[in-house]
């Protein structure tokens, strides 16, 4: 029985992000934990899935004495 390919990634920042981002900027996670199929690009911060299916995304972010807006965008 063949195993169907899957696409998955888990990435994180190796240190705090200390610079201000503007609307539309991507956060480029520089530490790759898992990158099945190589679909996450750490240079651009984009996950381009080549395997059709339903995907689940979870984000954990913390800030100190500031506000945060985080958007997940589908292109």
ABEGO torsion letter per residue (X at the ends): XBBBBBBBBBBBBABBBABBBBBGBBBBBABBABBBGGABBAAAGBBBBABBEBBBBBBBBBBBGBBBBBBBBBX
